[in-house]
Amino acid sequence: MIVCVCNNISDREIRQAVDLGISSIAELRKELGVGTMCGTCVSYAREVLHTHLDSKTTITEVRRLPQAA
């Protein structure tokens, strides 16, 4: 789906950018041009960005719970 009509940027391109290390709207603006024309796309681009970032959460610590007696 096209997120930024002015620059023809899709949600897929935003997700790919996240996979390559992009983690903010400012970086999307700089690298892809999201929101650099009319700005209408910024709220949806932010939603796509954060949804994809949240889906990439990794486990950094595992704790064992005490066993019941």
Secondary structure, DSSP 8 states (H G I E B T S, - for coil): -EEETTTTEEHHHHHHHHHTT--SHHHHHHHH-TTSSS-TTHHHHHHHHHHHHHHT-------------
